[in-house]
Amino acid sequence: MSVPIVRSVAELRRRVAEWRRESLKIAVVPTMGALHDGHLSLVRAALERADRVIVTLFVNPKQFNSPADLAAYPRTEQDDAVKLAPLGAHLLYSPVAAEMYPDGFATAVSVSKVSEGLCGAFRPGHFEGVATVVTKLFLQTGADLAFFGEKDFQQLHVVRRIARDLDIPIEIVACPTVREADGLAMSSRNGRLTAEQRMAAPKLAEAVLQAAEQLAKGGPAAAVLAEATQAILNAGYQRVEYLELRAEEDLSPLGTGEGPARLLAAAWLGSVRLIDNVSFQPNLR
Ligand code: PAF
């Protein structure tokens, strides 16, 4: 058994129009496929809030910085459809690239401020690609609610900004990061780790969590972050792109003694780039 798959905007709109005639509440869960328990938790959360849930699957070429990363991205559509069916998702919208970006496509959605720094500094064009495809998915599905994971915390801010700034009548619902038993944040990229790298991978989450705990207790920020960076490198990561403190509400750089904060990190383990973040109440010095 698997969930029905729709490939064209026209067919998607036809199904959505039927649901609208019945006054049903519609949710969308945007994904790039290779579904794991993190995605499935978004679908479950969506099913609790909506009558109909559309999961989208589109490996969006516009948000990849490197052709190698795009080529290596796992594509497992049939498995994904089978995973979704028992949950009760109603539709898998899986368009081909020509449906999303037909010949002559010339529009980009660009979000400033929240997309600057962090991943935005290391992945030029990434958030413009995300913003463009997410805007299209919001408009194509016409959903009332959209579900995103907090693992991609900067992306969450970008999509919130799009909905607000473009007056798209959709509620953005944030769901907590889902972790493996050893703490590693679930990601479609985890499957690309070698056995040895997989053993080392949870050290990123561990270091970020421990650093956040120390900061919450008033540990000195510079020393805590330096120690956490070293712990990540000692675990076998080759490079820490960033380990930064930001205000949870708007991702602005954190001063001292402010409200809820996030500690966000990105690091490379072999050819795999992993990200993580954790919320904490700062007690900065
Ligand atoms: O988080 C993802 O999987 C992607 O960035 C998204 C939101 C589906 C847009 O392609």
Residues whose N, C-alpha, C, O or C-beta is under 5 A from the ligand:
A	BS01	PAF	P30 T31 M32 F58 N60 V130 V133
